[in-house]
Amino acid sequence: MYEVRGILINLTFYMFIHILYQTYLNQQFVRELERSMAANLEAQYELLKQQVNPHFLFNSLNTLKYMVESHDGQSSEFILKLADFYRFTLGSLKLKVLTLKEELAIMESYVYLLKARFEEGLL
């Protein structure tokens, strides 16, 4: 009788410890899955940014070509704003947080480029 009681107590403790261990492993698995999903989303975001940037550059260079061919006096200003925008953009890729002043400078250059490209279409 004592042996059966001892075996049942040991079995109960073993099951309790096993359940705790399985819960711990499950939590570790969930954390790793969440980290993988976050890394996947970050990679998708970076890929999307890399795809958009060449299109923006191509469109900006086409706008610049049109401005130079039409002898627009704003073409030198457009070149400077384009250079500023890409300098800010490439410099900020390494940073996760920008100051408000830097963000406003980027936006000012970007809006100028869009206004030069779309003229009256962008107010």
SVG drawing of the C-alpha trace seen along z (x, -y; Angstrom):
<svg xmlns="http://www.w3.org/2000/svg" viewBox="-4 -81 28 83">
<polyline fill="none" stroke="black" stroke-width="0.4" points="0.0,0.0 2.8,-2.4 4.6,-1.6 1.4,-2.4 0.9,-5.6 4.6,-6.6 4.3,-5.8 1.2,-7.9 2.7,-10.8 5.9,-10.6 3.8,-10.2 1.7,-13.3 4.9,-15.4 6.4,-14.1 3.3,-15.1 3.2,-18.5 6.8,-19.2 6.4,-17.8 3.4,-20.1 5.4,-23.1 8.3,-22.2 6.0,-21.8 4.4,-25.2 7.9,-26.8 8.9,-25.2 5.6,-26.4 6.2,-29.9 9.7,-29.9 8.3,-28.6 5.7,-31.4 8.3,-34.1 10.6,-32.7 7.6,-32.7 6.8,-36.3 10.4,-37.3 10.5,-35.6 7.2,-37.2 8.6,-40.7 11.8,-40.1 9.8,-38.9 7.6,-42.1 10.8,-44.2 12.3,-42.5 9.2,-42.9 9.1,-46.6 12.8,-47.1 12.1,-45.3 9.2,-47.5 11.2,-50.6 14.0,-49.4 11.4,-48.8 9.8,-52.3 13.1,-54.3 14.2,-53.4 10.8,-54.4 10.9,-57.7 14.4,-58.4 13.5,-57.4 10.5,-59.8 12.6,-62.6 15.2,-62.2 12.6,-62.3 11.2,-65.5 14.8,-67.0 15.3,-66.1 12.2,-67.9 13.1,-70.9 16.6,-71.1 15.2,-70.7 12.7,-73.4 15.4,-75.7 13.5,-76.0 15.4,-78.2 14.2,-76.0 16.3,-73.0 19.3,-73.8 17.0,-74.2 15.4,-70.9 18.8,-69.2 19.7,-70.6 16.4,-69.4 16.7,-66.0 20.2,-65.7 19.0,-66.8 16.1,-64.4 18.4,-61.4 21.0,-62.5 18.4,-62.6 16.8,-59.4 20.0,-57.4 21.3,-58.8 18.1,-58.1 17.9,-54.4 20.4,-53.6 18.3,-55.5 15.0,-54.4 14.1,-57.8 14.6,-61.2 14.3,-64.7 11.3,-66.8 13.7,-69.2 15.2,-66.5 11.8,-65.1 10.5,-68.5 13.6,-69.1 13.0,-65.8 9.3,-66.6 10.1,-70.1 12.5,-68.6 10.0,-65.9 7.1,-68.3 9.2,-70.6 10.1,-67.6 6.4,-66.6 5.4,-70.2 8.0,-70.4 6.8,-67.1 3.1,-67.6 3.0,-71.4 -0.6,-72.5 -1.8,-69.0 -0.4,-69.2 -1.6,-72.1"/>
</svg>
